[in-house]
Amino acid sequence: MRIVIARDYEHLSCLGAGLVGEAIVRKPDLVLGLATGVTPLGVYRKLGEMYEAGQVDFSRLTVFNLDEYYGLSPADPRSYRSYLERNLFSRVNLRPENIHLVPGQPGNVADACRNYDLAIAAAGGIDLQILGIGQNGHVGFNEPGKSLCVATHLVDLAPQTVEANARSFPDHGAVPGRAVTVGMGAIMKARRILLLAGGREKAAAVAGALWGPVTTAVPASLLQLHRHTTLIVDQAAAGLIRDCTSAAGGSG
Ligand code: F6R
């Protein structure tokens, strides 16, 4: 895994957007996997700026998002669909037909999940997957457990995840307890992964993912087995790994 330690969140966002932008310039019909949450917000803002500046064209890009709360209306501002509309889709020239969103609506979830995996496969798989990491080491909403699911599936969120996501909801009880997430299969098959982590609260998860045993108890630890992952962390999230690597803000 290539590790890049950024000075701060702004630097992390610049480096992350630079990596994604370069990948799109090299392959305009890239298939990009999108994480949501707080961490990639700066990357999406900068990608919007790069588009405005005429540096990156999103018109041939295909995107698949990673996860969605189960049972929230797609129009709900806290849904990940709304998040992506607000923070990325409205800022760049993605074609609506190239946007694929994890199904979070009640109904035939199993079929909807299968169709999502089929759509990823039909697109040729993910070229570049953007990931954040949960404080408990989850990626997507693949939560720690005795086993991990390969396919897109409905999942019960871990109490720690519900707690962490409560910041977007008026009260704790309103946070959906379930979500649909892309499984570890599509993530691990991505040709390239960009893992982003910022803030001291992520330091233990980052260290566990990098140097702990590869275990379903820390889903991000599976990324140690991935051939082409770049981790960009800020100094705070790198707090527990800095003894093991030299800080360089661009090397690694
Ligand atoms: C969201 C996702 C999650 C988040 C993780 C970190 O699409 O897949 O794995 O990346 O929970 O969230 P933030 O960035 O809000 O700390």
Boltz pocket constraint, residues with backbone or C-beta under 6 A from the ligand:
constraints:
  - pocket:
      binder: B
      contacts: [[A, 34], [A, 35], [A, 36], [A, 37], [A, 38], [A, 39], [A, 40], [A, 66], [A, 67], [A, 131], [A, 132], [A, 133], [A, 134], [A, 135], [A, 138], [A, 139], [A, 140], [A, 141]]
      max_distance: 6.0
